[in-house]
Protein backbone atom coordinates (compact mmCIF):
# COMPACT_ATOMS: atom_id res chain seq x y z
CA UNK A 1 0.00 0.00 0.00
CA UNK A 2 2.85 2.33 0.84
CA UNK A 3 4.39 1.71 -2.60
CA UNK A 4 1.10 2.63 -4.26
CA UNK A 5 1.04 6.01 -2.49
CA UNK A 6 4.64 6.66 -3.47
CA UNK A 7 3.93 5.73 -7.09
CA UNK A 8 0.92 8.06 -7.21
CA UNK A 9 2.92 10.90 -5.65
CA UNK A 10 5.70 10.45 -8.21
CA UNK A 11 3.19 10.35 -11.05
CA UNK A 12 1.54 13.57 -9.88
CA UNK A 13 4.93 15.22 -9.54
CA UNK A 14 5.85 14.27 -13.09
CA UNK A 15 2.58 15.31 -14.73
CA UNK A 16 2.03 18.65 -12.95
CA UNK A 17 4.84 20.46 -14.79
CA UNK A 18 3.46 19.15 -18.09
CA UNK A 19 0.11 20.78 -17.39
CA UNK A 20 1.82 23.98 -16.29
CA UNK A 21 3.63 24.29 -19.62
CA UNK A 22 0.50 23.38 -21.55
CA UNK A 23 -1.47 26.53 -20.60
CA UNK A 24 0.81 29.17 -22.17
CA UNK A 25 0.91 27.18 -25.42
CA UNK A 26 -2.88 27.18 -25.59
CA UNK A 27 -2.91 30.93 -24.87
CA UNK A 28 -0.53 31.50 -27.80
CA UNK A 29 -2.75 29.41 -30.10
CA UNK A 30 -5.74 31.52 -29.02
CA UNK A 31 -3.85 34.79 -29.56
CA UNK A 32 -2.87 33.74 -33.08
CA UNK A 33 -6.38 32.56 -33.94
CA UNK A 34 -7.90 35.82 -32.65
CA UNK A 35 -5.63 37.81 -34.98
CA UNK A 36 -6.79 35.69 -37.91
CA UNK A 37 -10.46 35.34 -36.91
CA UNK A 38 -12.90 36.89 -39.33
CA UNK A 39 -16.26 35.18 -38.91
CA UNK A 40 -16.82 35.75 -35.19
CA UNK A 41 -19.39 38.09 -33.74
CA UNK A 42 -18.43 40.70 -31.13
CA UNK A 43 -20.14 38.58 -28.49
CA UNK A 44 -18.10 35.51 -29.45
CA UNK A 45 -14.87 37.51 -29.49
CA UNK A 46 -15.68 38.97 -26.06
CA UNK A 47 -16.31 35.46 -24.74
CA UNK A 48 -13.03 34.18 -26.22
CA UNK A 49 -11.10 37.04 -24.59
CA UNK A 50 -12.81 36.41 -21.23
CA UNK A 51 -12.08 32.66 -21.38
CA UNK A 52 -8.46 33.28 -22.37
CA UNK A 53 -7.97 35.75 -19.53
CA UNK A 54 -9.65 33.40 -17.08
CA UNK A 55 -7.42 30.53 -18.25
CA UNK A 56 -4.25 32.58 -17.84
CA UNK A 57 -5.38 33.69 -14.36
CA UNK A 58 -6.07 30.08 -13.35
CA UNK A 59 -2.62 29.12 -14.67
CA UNK A 60 -0.96 31.80 -12.56
CA UNK A 61 -2.89 30.56 -9.50
CA UNK A 62 -1.69 27.01 -10.12
CA UNK A 63 -5.14 25.72 -11.08
CA UNK A 64 -4.00 24.11 -14.31
CA UNK A 65 -6.98 21.81 -14.77
CA UNK A 66 -9.35 24.78 -14.65
CA UNK A 67 -7.02 26.75 -16.92
CA UNK A 68 -7.09 24.00 -19.54
CA UNK A 69 -10.91 23.88 -19.45
CA UNK A 70 -11.22 27.63 -20.00
CA UNK A 71 -8.55 27.76 -22.70
CA UNK A 72 -10.00 24.78 -24.57
CA UNK A 73 -13.45 26.38 -24.48
CA UNK A 74 -11.93 29.44 -26.16
CA UNK A 75 -10.25 27.32 -28.86
CA UNK A 76 -13.57 25.60 -29.53
CA UNK A 77 -15.29 28.93 -30.16
CA UNK A 78 -12.45 29.97 -32.45
CA UNK A 79 -12.61 26.67 -34.32
CA UNK A 80 -8.95 25.79 -33.75
CA UNK A 81 -7.36 22.77 -32.13
CA UNK A 82 -5.77 23.21 -28.71
CA UNK A 83 -2.18 22.21 -28.02
CA UNK A 84 -1.77 18.46 -27.62
CA UNK A 85 1.25 17.34 -25.60
CA UNK A 86 2.99 14.22 -26.84
Secondary structure, 3 states (H helix, E strand, C coil): CHHHHHHHHHHHHHHHHHHHHHHHHHHHHHHHHHHHCCCCCHHHHHHHHHHHHHHHHHHHCCCHHHHHHHHHHHHHHHCCCCCCCC
